[in-house]
Amino acid sequence: MLHISIKAEPIFSIGEFHVTNSLFTAAIVLVLTLLLSIFYVTQINKKNKNKLFYLVHFAVSSVYKLIESVLGDKTPMFFPILGTFFFFILFQNWFGLIPGVGSILIKTMEHGEEVFVPLLRGNNADLNTTIMLGLFAFVLIQYNGFKYLGLDYLKKFLNFKNPIGFFSGILELVGEFSKIISFAFRLFGNIFAGEVLLAVIAFLVPVLATFPFLLLEVFVGMIQALVFSMLTAVFISTAIAKHH
Amino acid sequence: MDVEAAKQIGVALAIGIGAIGPGIGIGLIGGRAVEALGRNPEAESSIRTTMILAIAFAEAVAIYALVIALILKFT
């Protein structure tokens, strides 16, 4: 039977700190992204630009336009963080689809037994990462709410004028915290389900049958990155909007 | 019925029932998007973006059910 683990497995440890396979993958992707960004910055003032520059430029400006359609004139303020969300999630998702991720196994010790665990694992198929991203987005939304509206921001949650307002304020408060859960599980569920789907299809039909699903996963990875950054943008724009 | 069999039935019910609502929802969203496109073909790109966002929302519900099913199945 095929081996599917819902949590990331530790592959080696530095002292007391266990490095899991998804953390290792995340580090690789971050280094690659950093190199790509440095390449983009060095090309920006050159006269004869590389073709890759135009591809990156096209991607960045498309994301900018999408976020601009939500945030309007506040886009320059928020684009760096929202764009980072987009490209971080996108590259992590796509790196998880490269052949070898999840299929190269290494030997490790677990509870005194030798077990084989994947060396690499798509980073967003680990719930720790997605909860971290969800928390980050949550803090970003609340911080900007307070920054733009001051203590007026709390009026949305604490309303003593009438009982109905009080009750809906409590609902709003619960809704704010449920954003963390929905952000985390949406991303984790989609990417992990994609990995399980690919594994099951490859188990049933070993040759060629995974190909259309692989294309589907490329699409899903992009949509999820888009949804995460667009939703953060939408929530920020509602948090900083003045209400009467 | 032993525990293992109950677990398998639980997995099947979780994803099976959980997929009904989002299925209806995505169908409605797609249908309305096509209606909107028929009325106003110039607004295609904005309709598409909104539609994909709304579908992702509806799909997220199915994904929650799927996560529950996967946790039940693989732990």
Interface residues (C-beta under 8 A of the other chain):
Chain A: I4 S5 I6 L66 S69 S182 F185 R186 F188 G189 N190 F192 A193 V196 I223 Q224 L226 V227 M230 L231
Chain B: S46 T49 I52 L53 A56 E59 A60 I63 Y64 L66 V67 L70 I71 F74 T75
